[in-house]
Amino acid sequence: MGVAILVIGKSGSGKSASLRNFNPNDVGIINVLGKPMPFRGQHKPLVTDDYGTVINALSKATRDAIVIDDAGYLITNQFMRGHGSTGAGNAVFQLYNQLAGNFWGLVSMIQVLPPEKRVYVMMHEDEHDSGTVKPKTIGKLLDEKVCVEGMFTICLRAIVQDGKHMFRTQTNGLDVAKSPIGMFEADEIDNDLAAVDAAIMEYYGIKRKEDNPQ
């Protein structure tokens, strides 16, 4: 099964910038909002917020590492296009059911990709009144239907600490950061997604294409 990795963080916390050290030949980027990358490089993202297009791109990807940048806007954009014509009552619940079903289907599809595929799902974070931090979705109804972080074994939280951009690999007791025991050397690491990808490959014994026998 493919490896699905959730990356959450505030705007400006370094989620997109963490791609800066990836060789463009090693990673495919699906850009949901079409925003320019926050660094110079030769990356040529696929710009789309259509679930069908995203799933088709994942299924046909020639690169083994794929990033869905600002994946939360797959939910937001669908909601904004649909809520004005939905009405009220049961129709609202049907819309939320569709939102939840589409996102659940996307993550479920990642899990049935070949085992060498790593898909990084980047989302904004939401801090609740209690201080807990989770992926940002659309309201409590969607959270009740799909526990987004529960569908991932690896969840990294992008943070800024003492002016340095970092990834948290284990929870601080309030956020949903988590990773398998021994995958990363520390609870907080540099926000270098290429280095993260290398650590995941080593942990699971995934070989690069050029390392595999012909």
C-alpha positions as a LaTeX table, in Angstrom:
\begin{tabular}{lrrr}
\hline
Residue & $x$ (\AA) & $y$ (\AA) & $z$ (\AA) \\
\hline
Met1 & 0.00 & 0.00 & 0.00 \\
Gly2 & 1.10 & 3.56 & $-0.63$ \\
Val3 & 2.39 & 5.78 & 2.18 \\
Ala4 & 0.13 & 8.73 & 2.99 \\
Ile5 & 1.73 & 11.55 & 4.98 \\
Leu6 & $-0.24$ & 14.45 & 6.45 \\
Val7 & 1.53 & 17.81 & 6.82 \\
Ile8 & $-0.31$ & 20.54 & 8.72 \\
Gly9 & 0.63 & 24.06 & 9.73 \\
Lys10 & $-0.38$ & 27.69 & 9.79 \\
Ser11 & $-0.06$ & 29.86 & 6.71 \\
Gly12 & 3.60 & 30.85 & 6.44 \\
Ser13 & 4.82 & 28.01 & 8.64 \\
Gly14 & 6.91 & 26.52 & 5.82 \\
Lys15 & 4.74 & 23.74 & 4.37 \\
Ser16 & 5.26 & 24.63 & 0.71 \\
Ala17 & 8.79 & 25.92 & 1.32 \\
Ser18 & 9.74 & 22.48 & 2.63 \\
Leu19 & 9.81 & 21.26 & $-1.00$ \\
Arg20 & 12.77 & 23.51 & $-1.80$ \\
Asn21 & 15.43 & 20.75 & $-1.74$ \\
Phe22 & 13.48 & 18.23 & $-3.81$ \\
Asn23 & 14.92 & 17.49 & $-7.24$ \\
Pro24 & 12.06 & 18.30 & $-9.67$ \\
Asn25 & 12.62 & 14.88 & $-11.25$ \\
Asp26 & 11.91 & 13.17 & $-7.94$ \\
Val27 & 8.60 & 14.75 & $-6.96$ \\
Gly28 & 5.27 & 15.53 & $-8.57$ \\
Ile29 & 3.31 & 18.49 & $-7.21$ \\
Ile30 & $-0.45$ & 18.93 & $-7.39$ \\
Asn31 & $-1.18$ & 22.59 & $-6.61$ \\
Val32 & $-4.82$ & 22.99 & $-5.56$ \\
Leu33 & $-4.85$ & 26.81 & $-5.42$ \\
Gly34 & $-2.36$ & 27.50 & $-8.19$ \\
Lys35 & $-0.19$ & 29.73 & $-5.99$ \\
Pro36 & 3.44 & 30.27 & $-7.06$ \\
Met37 & 5.96 & 28.21 & $-5.11$ \\
Pro38 & 7.76 & 30.24 & $-2.39$ \\
Phe39 & 11.21 & 29.49 & $-3.83$ \\
Arg40 & 12.99 & 29.44 & $-7.17$ \\
Gly41 & 13.12 & 26.17 & $-9.04$ \\
Gln42 & 12.08 & 24.13 & $-12.05$ \\
His43 & 9.02 & 22.48 & $-10.50$ \\
Lys44 & 5.99 & 22.41 & $-12.81$ \\
Pro45 & 2.94 & 21.66 & $-10.67$ \\
Leu46 & $-0.37$ & 20.34 & $-11.93$ \\
Val47 & $-2.94$ & 22.98 & $-10.97$ \\
Thr48 & $-6.38$ & 21.56 & $-10.18$ \\
Asp49 & $-8.98$ & 21.37 & $-7.42$ \\
Asp50 & $-10.96$ & 18.60 & $-9.11$ \\
Tyr51 & $-10.96$ & 15.31 & $-7.22$ \\
Gly52 & $-11.19$ & 13.24 & $-10.38$ \\
Thr53 & $-8.18$ & 14.97 & $-11.90$ \\
Val54 & $-6.19$ & 14.57 & $-8.67$ \\
Ile55 & $-6.99$ & 10.87 & $-8.39$ \\
Asn56 & $-6.17$ & 10.29 & $-12.06$ \\
Ala57 & $-2.85$ & 12.09 & $-11.64$ \\
Leu58 & $-1.98$ & 9.98 & $-8.60$ \\
Ser59 & $-2.85$ & 6.74 & $-10.37$ \\
Lys60 & $-0.70$ & 7.64 & $-13.40$ \\
Ala61 & 2.17 & 9.38 & $-11.60$ \\
Thr62 & 5.62 & 8.43 & $-12.87$ \\
Arg63 & 7.30 & 9.94 & $-9.81$ \\
Asp64 & 7.09 & 8.03 & $-6.55$ \\
Ala65 & 6.85 & 11.11 & $-4.31$ \\
Ile66 & 3.79 & 13.30 & $-4.85$ \\
Val67 & 2.71 & 16.39 & $-2.94$ \\
Ile68 & $-0.88$ & 17.69 & $-2.82$ \\
Asp69 & $-0.30$ & 21.28 & $-1.74$ \\
Asp70 & $-3.12$ & 23.03 & 0.13 \\
Ala71 & $-5.24$ & 19.87 & $-0.05$ \\
Gly72 & $-7.71$ & 21.37 & 2.41 \\
Tyr73 & $-8.93$ & 23.64 & $-0.37$ \\
Leu74 & $-10.28$ & 20.58 & $-2.16$ \\
Ile75 & $-12.87$ & 20.63 & 0.63 \\
Thr76 & $-13.20$ & 24.42 & 0.87 \\
Asn77 & $-13.59$ & 25.05 & $-2.86$ \\
Gln78 & $-16.21$ & 22.33 & $-3.23$ \\
Phe79 & $-18.09$ & 23.75 & $-0.25$ \\
Met80 & $-17.99$ & 27.32 & $-1.56$ \\
Arg81 & $-19.26$ & 26.23 & $-4.97$ \\
Gly82 & $-22.06$ & 24.11 & $-3.52$ \\
His83 & $-23.36$ & 25.73 & $-0.37$ \\
Gly84 & $-25.15$ & 28.64 & $-2.09$ \\
Ser85 & $-27.45$ & 26.35 & $-4.05$ \\
Thr86 & $-27.84$ & 23.64 & $-1.44$ \\
Gly87 & $-30.69$ & 25.08 & 0.57 \\
Ala88 & $-31.21$ & 23.93 & 4.13 \\
Gly89 & $-32.08$ & 20.93 & 6.25 \\
Asn90 & $-31.31$ & 17.54 & 4.75 \\
Ala91 & $-29.60$ & 19.10 & 1.73 \\
Val92 & $-26.91$ & 20.58 & 3.98 \\
Phe93 & $-26.19$ & 17.17 & 5.49 \\
Gln94 & $-25.98$ & 15.70 & 2.00 \\
Leu95 & $-23.41$ & 18.33 & 1.03 \\
Tyr96 & $-21.30$ & 17.53 & 4.10 \\
Asn97 & $-21.65$ & 13.83 & 3.35 \\
Gln98 & $-20.31$ & 14.49 & $-0.14$ \\
Leu99 & $-17.44$ & 16.63 & 1.16 \\
Ala100 & $-16.45$ & 13.96 & 3.66 \\
Gly101 & $-16.89$ & 11.13 & 1.15 \\
Asn102 & $-14.72$ & 12.77 & $-1.49$ \\
Phe103 & $-11.83$ & 13.45 & 0.89 \\
Trp104 & $-12.10$ & 10.00 & 2.49 \\
Gly105 & $-12.05$ & 8.48 & $-1.01$ \\
Leu106 & $-8.90$ & 10.42 & $-1.92$ \\
Val107 & $-6.94$ & 9.26 & 1.14 \\
Ser108 & $-8.26$ & 5.72 & 0.73 \\
Met109 & $-7.07$ & 5.74 & $-2.89$ \\
Ile110 & $-3.55$ & 6.76 & $-1.76$ \\
Gln111 & $-3.46$ & 3.75 & 0.53 \\
Val112 & $-3.97$ & 1.32 & $-2.36$ \\
Leu113 & $-1.21$ & 2.79 & $-4.53$ \\
Pro114 & 1.97 & 0.69 & $-5.01$ \\
Pro115 & 4.08 & 0.53 & $-1.82$ \\
Glu116 & 6.85 & 2.72 & $-3.21$ \\
Lys117 & 4.50 & 5.70 & $-3.63$ \\
Arg118 & 4.63 & 8.44 & $-0.98$ \\
Val119 & 1.89 & 11.07 & $-1.07$ \\
Tyr120 & 2.21 & 14.20 & 1.08 \\
Val121 & $-1.14$ & 15.81 & 1.85 \\
Met122 & $-0.63$ & 19.40 & 3.01 \\
Met123 & $-3.36$ & 21.19 & 4.96 \\
His124 & $-3.76$ & 24.25 & 7.14 \\
Glu125 & $-4.21$ & 23.70 & 10.85 \\
Asp126 & $-7.05$ & 24.76 & 13.12 \\
Glu127 & $-6.55$ & 25.56 & 16.81 \\
His128 & $-9.60$ & 24.89 & 18.94 \\
Asp129 & $-10.59$ & 26.87 & 22.04 \\
Ser130 & $-9.18$ & 24.04 & 24.16 \\
Gly131 & $-5.76$ & 24.57 & 22.60 \\
Thr132 & $-5.82$ & 21.37 & 20.54 \\
Val133 & $-4.52$ & 21.63 & 16.98 \\
Lys134 & $-5.97$ & 19.56 & 14.12 \\
Pro135 & $-6.23$ & 19.76 & 10.32 \\
Lys136 & $-8.55$ & 22.55 & 9.19 \\
Thr137 & $-11.71$ & 21.32 & 7.47 \\
Ile138 & $-15.25$ & 22.72 & 7.18 \\
Gly139 & $-17.04$ & 22.67 & 10.51 \\
Lys140 & $-17.81$ & 20.04 & 13.11 \\
Leu141 & $-20.09$ & 17.99 & 10.85 \\
Leu142 & $-17.19$ & 17.04 & 8.59 \\
Asp143 & $-14.88$ & 16.37 & 11.55 \\
Glu144 & $-17.49$ & 14.03 & 13.01 \\
Lys145 & $-17.77$ & 12.11 & 9.75 \\
Val146 & $-14.05$ & 11.86 & 8.96 \\
Cys147 & $-11.22$ & 12.05 & 11.51 \\
Val148 & $-8.67$ & 13.22 & 8.95 \\
Glu149 & $-5.55$ & 12.67 & 11.06 \\
Gly150 & $-6.75$ & 9.19 & 11.98 \\
Met151 & $-6.29$ & 8.10 & 8.35 \\
Phe152 & $-2.55$ & 8.78 & 8.47 \\
Thr153 & 0.27 & 6.95 & 10.27 \\
Ile154 & 2.59 & 9.92 & 9.74 \\
Cys155 & 1.52 & 13.47 & 10.52 \\
Leu156 & 4.05 & 16.30 & 10.58 \\
Arg157 & 3.29 & 19.73 & 11.96 \\
Ala158 & 5.10 & 22.72 & 10.46 \\
Ile159 & 6.10 & 25.21 & 13.15 \\
Val160 & 8.34 & 28.26 & 13.53 \\
Gln161 & 10.58 & 28.06 & 16.59 \\
Asp162 & 13.14 & 30.73 & 17.48 \\
Gly163 & 12.86 & 32.03 & 13.93 \\
Lys164 & 13.58 & 28.62 & 12.39 \\
His165 & 11.11 & 26.57 & 10.38 \\
Met166 & 10.76 & 23.05 & 11.73 \\
Phe167 & 8.62 & 19.91 & 11.48 \\
Arg168 & 7.28 & 18.39 & 14.69 \\
Thr169 & 7.27 & 14.59 & 14.36 \\
Gln170 & 5.64 & 13.69 & 17.69 \\
Thr171 & 2.78 & 15.32 & 19.54 \\
Asn172 & 3.35 & 17.97 & 22.18 \\
Gly173 & 0.18 & 16.78 & 23.88 \\
Leu174 & $-2.09$ & 19.22 & 22.06 \\
Asp175 & $-1.41$ & 18.69 & 18.36 \\
Val176 & $-1.81$ & 15.59 & 16.17 \\
Ala177 & 1.85 & 15.20 & 15.13 \\
Lys178 & 2.90 & 11.55 & 15.06 \\
Ser179 & 5.29 & 9.15 & 13.34 \\
Pro180 & 6.42 & 5.54 & 13.79 \\
Ile181 & 8.96 & 4.86 & 16.54 \\
Gly182 & 12.51 & 5.40 & 15.26 \\
Met183 & 11.57 & 6.92 & 11.89 \\
Phe184 & 13.02 & 10.32 & 12.79 \\
Glu185 & 15.96 & 11.15 & 15.04 \\
Ala186 & 14.19 & 13.89 & 17.00 \\
Asp187 & 10.76 & 15.21 & 17.90 \\
Glu188 & 11.58 & 18.38 & 15.96 \\
Ile189 & 13.50 & 18.34 & 12.68 \\
Asp190 & 14.35 & 20.76 & 9.87 \\
Asn191 & 11.44 & 21.39 & 7.51 \\
Asp192 & 13.17 & 19.70 & 4.60 \\
Leu193 & 10.64 & 17.44 & 2.89 \\
Ala194 & 13.32 & 15.81 & 0.72 \\
Ala195 & 15.13 & 14.70 & 3.88 \\
Val196 & 11.81 & 13.54 & 5.36 \\
Asp197 & 11.15 & 11.52 & 2.21 \\
Ala198 & 14.60 & 9.91 & 2.43 \\
Ala199 & 13.95 & 8.96 & 6.07 \\
Ile200 & 10.59 & 7.41 & 5.19 \\
Met201 & 12.13 & 5.43 & 2.34 \\
Glu202 & 14.89 & 4.13 & 4.60 \\
Tyr203 & 12.43 & 3.19 & 7.35 \\
Tyr204 & 10.19 & 1.21 & 5.01 \\
Gly205 & 13.00 & $-0.17$ & 2.85 \\
Ile206 & 11.83 & 1.61 & $-0.30$ \\
Lys207 & 14.39 & 1.72 & $-3.10$ \\
Arg208 & 14.72 & 4.53 & $-5.60$ \\
Lys209 & 14.02 & 3.51 & $-9.17$ \\
Glu210 & 17.67 & 3.84 & $-10.15$ \\
Asp211 & 18.60 & 1.53 & $-7.25$ \\
Asn212 & 16.28 & $-1.27$ & $-8.36$ \\
Pro213 & 17.71 & $-4.07$ & $-10.53$ \\
Gln214 & 16.63 & $-3.92$ & $-14.16$ \\
\hline
\end{tabular}
